[in-house]
Amino acid sequence: MNAASADHGIDTVDTGFHRPAFDAAYLIVERGRAAFVDCGTQHSVPRLLQALGARGLAPADVDWLILTHVHLDHAGGAGALMRQLPNARLLVHPRGAPHMIDPARLVAGATAVYGAEEMARSYGDIVPVPAERVVSAGDGCTVELAGRPLLCVDTPGHARHHLCLWDERSRSWFTGDTFGLSYREFDSARGPYALPTSTPVQFEPEPLKASIRALLARDPAAMRLTHYGPVGDVQRLGAELIVQIDAMVAIARAAQATGGDRHARLVAQLGDYYVQRVRAHGCALDESQVRTILAVDIELNAQGLQVWLDRG
């Protein structure tokens, strides 16, 4: 388990998914009560319980598991974790709630993409959460953790079932994938670098830009990303994310107009674009290292842009 030092009662927990410092869950502790924000996969459950124990808390002390959205790297372990948390309720966007109660469609869709063997290796068992333990969080829904208010805001763009969580105590957002990806390998003297994620199947560029602007409007001190960890300098990062979303859309439209192997062209051009951005940011890694770190994200962004193009 790799947990960051406590910050306003918030720990960053490395879920162990894919590679180190790639996928985070968060533990919020307030007056002896706890909440998790996102949870990784079934394989992540021991790490989350270890983080809880490191704060001197037991599974019965957890009141909430809050999901930003139900993509499996964020929520695949929700059912397994809830079985360990006897007093917790699961908070999720109304569009995501049915998939937590009956994950069959999630499992079928992911298995069709990855195959049963890879599903078991990467995600483990995806089990349902009892309906009576699931709470739908509409836009503006506020829940309390031992009197600490946590505000849910609808943030479409990456997915239509995406919410972000505002914590007034720390003046920070738990952003899921709305505020993009920011890997610590790309940090430079300028601070963090972030890029958008258009993971299939519900990427919508204009709603995503609007969601980013809504997050920035609260003048947050930090954004707490699933991929990966808390980042500052949020106004700069937000402006750069919007520029990159527009550039990704332009790359996708050009690939559509050219014809031929659209996917291969998208992968190549997105890779070239991100390498250029990382170099301009002052990152010391060479091109091959940048492409290796971003290989999965480039592939997923290309897929997401293709689905968006095909929707018209």
Residue, then its C-alpha position, 0 to 999 in steps of 0.5 A: m500500500n502506498a498512501a500519501s501523508a494525511d492532508h485535511g484527513i485525506d489519504t491517497v491510496d495506490t490501488g495497485f491497478h496496472r502499475p504503481a502510481f497509476d490508479a488512486a482511491y481516497l480515504i477521508v477521515e473525520r472524527g473517527r468516521a471514514a469514507f472512500v472515494d473510488c476503490g479500484t478493483q477487487h484486487s485493491v480491497p486489501r490495500l484499502l482495508q490496510a489504509l483504513g487500519a493505518r488510521g486506526l479505524a475498522p471496516a465498521d467505521v466506514d460510512w460511505l463508498i463514493l464512486t465518481h463513475v462506474h468504469l472498472d478501474h474506479a468501481g470494479g471492486a465496489g461490491a467486494l469492498m462493500r461486503q467488508l464494510p458493514n455500515a457503509r452505503l454506496l453513493v453513485h450517479p443515478r445513471g451508474a446506480p443500476h450497474m452497481i446493483d446488477p453489474a452484468r452489462l458492465v461485465a459483459g461489455a468489458t469481457a467482450v473487449y478484454g476476454a475472460e482471462e484478462m478480466a480475471r487477472s486485472y479486475g477480479d470478480i465484479v459482484p453486485v451491491p444490494a439495492e438497499r445500500v445504494v444511494s443515487a447522488g443527483d446534481g447538488c446532493t450533499v452527504e455528511l461524514a461526521g458533520r463534514p459536508l461532501l457535495c456531489v456535482d454532475t460532471p458529464g464529458h468523460a462519461r454521462h454517469h460521472l460526478c465530482l465531489w467537492d470537499e469544502r474542508s480541504r477546498s478540493w475536488f475529487t475529480g475521477d477522470t473529469f480533470g484528466l490524467s496527471y502522472r508524477e513522471f511528467d512533473s517538471a519545474r513548472g509543476p504537474y502536466a495533465l492530459p484529457t481522457s476520452t476513454p470510450v464510450q461517452f466522450e463529449p468534448e463540449p460538456l467536458k470543457a463545461s465540467i472543467r470550467a465548473l470545477l475551476a469556478r470554485d477556485p479550488a486549492a487542489m484537484r484529487l485525480t484518480h490517475y494520479g493523486p492530488v495536484g495544484d496549479v489548477q487554473r493553469l492545468g484546467a486551461e491547458l486541458i481545454v486547449q488539448i480537448d480542442a486539439m484532440v477534436a481537431i486531430a480526430r476530425a482530420a483523421q475522419a476526413t483523410g480516410g484509410d486506417r483511422h485508428a492507426r492515424l489517431v494513435a500516431q497523431l495523438g502520441d506525437y501531440y502528447v510527446q510535444r506537450v510533455r516536452a514543452h512542459g519541460c519533462a526530462l523523459d525521452e520520447s520513448q519513455v513518454r510513449t511507454i507511460l502513455a501507451v494505454d491512454i493513447e489507445l483508449n483516447a483513440q478509441g474514445l474519439q472514434v466512438w465520438l466521431d461515429r456518433g456524429 
